[in-house]
Amino acid sequence: MSKLEFSSLYQLTMVRFRLFLREPEAIFWIFFFPILLAMGLGIAFRNRPADVLQVGATTTQLTQALAADKGLTAATMDEAEGTHELATGRILLLAIQRTDGVAYKYDDTNPDARTARLLADRAVQAAAGRHDAVRSSNELIHETGARYIDFVVPGLLGMNLMGSAMWGLGFAIVEARQKKLLKRLVASPMPKWQYLASYLISRMAMLIIEVGAFLGFARVAFGVPFRGSLAQLVLLCLLTSMAFSGLGLLVSSRARTMEAVSGLMNLVMLPMWILSGVFFSATRFPAVIQPIVRALPLTAAIDAMRGNMLQGTSLAQMMPQVGILLFWFVVPFAVSLRIFRWR
């Protein structure tokens, strides 16, 4: 046997790999679940032609005027029938011919109905002979990077790195504590830092497959852009995993049961799922809580990865986010070393 194989750190790290490969559920949640989630969101929010909105009109003349707009499809009906169609959601708007003009009946709390109102009035006014004072034209673009799938992939990557690091470490440590395995290790000459570091090293090694499979799928299936340095993106993923591994070690340092660590994990992760901008921008939250939102490790990770992938931002421009990730690794890991309980 080589000198490396006699190392307790090496043996502990290899044990982590073997235990992970024996858990098909963990393999699914770490490698396949984020891909399935990205596939579903990518299909649901794919680029589609502009919607054609269904409207109604009380006269044939109004129907013809509305149908002339490419964004509308119109049917003729009386006011009673149109009101019923509105109530059942079959049309978004009813144009009613009055003696003094045209009245539009619609639900102004429905965004599609408000759009239909604008299109309908434009079509009616154009049919009456109104001309635009300023000539306008459309220049349409469909650039990768501006789609929802491009926005959400870095969020899903950050969320997956958080979940796999915290759940993978937290549950494994508490399970070993429950089974009295940690108690046996106390008598060995192994330093505490080597036991905790073995979890970190095993997590870092799994990143190659975890991140590569997910980003490779996003690139091939949806053409998600990588405008920044791939080496810097790998470094950001490494820092993200280290930060959440440190949190996972801290949360599991004293927990004695799976129920306790599960509750603590949810307490730590749930605010970040909501606040950190996984599925929508974190800037939607009030300005008063923005300092808290920006200090969260998941917010920093997602902002940095979006900057790298979508805008080509350099690592030097993302030093605030890098600093936050390093803080959430160094401080929790240092505290874990002090408060870790074997029994």
NORNORCOR-V609070 format. One line per field, one symbol per residue. ss: DSSP state (H for helix, E for strand, - for the rest). psi: psi as a letter, one per 20 degrees, with the letter a starting at -180 (. if undefined). burial: # if it has 9 or more other C-alpha atoms within 8 Angstrom, else .. A space follows every 50 residues. Layout:
# NORNORCOR-V609070
ss->???
psi->???
burial->???
This chain:
# NORNORCOR-V609070
ss->---HHH-HHHHHHHHHHHHHH--HHHHHHHHHHHHHHHHHHHHH------ --EEEEE--HHHHHHHH----EEEEE--HHHHHHHHH-----EEEEEE-- EEEEEE----HHHHHHHHHHHHHHHHH--------------------HHH HHHHHHHHHHHHHHHHHHHHHHHHHHHH--HHHHH------HHHHHHHHH HHHHHHHHHHHHHHHHHHHHHH-------HHHHHHHHHHHHHHHHHHHHH HH-----HHHHHHHHHHHHHHHHHH------HHH--HHHHHHHHH-HHHH HHHHHHHHHHH---HHHHHHHHHHHHHHHHHHHHHHHHH----
psi->qrhhiiphggghghgggghgijnhghgghghhghghghgghhghkrpqqp qppprrqiqhghghggiipijqpqqpqrhgghhghghjjhqhqppporhj bpqpproiiohhhhghgggghggghhhijqqphppqrpnqqmpqhirhhh hhghghgggghgghgggggghgghghghjjhhhhihirjpqhhhghhhgg ghghhihggggggghgghgghikpqniaphghgggghghghgghgghggg hjhiphqhgghgghghhghghhhghjkgirpiihqqhhjhhgghiphhgg gggghgggghikprhhikhghgggghgiggghgghhhhipph.
burial->....##.#######.##..#.....##########..#..##...#.... ..#######..######.#.####.####..##.##....#######... ...#.##.....##.##.##..####.................##.#### #####################.######.####..#...#...####### ####..#..#####..###..#.######..##..############### ###.####.###.##.....###.####...#.......#..######## ##############...#..##.##########.###..#...
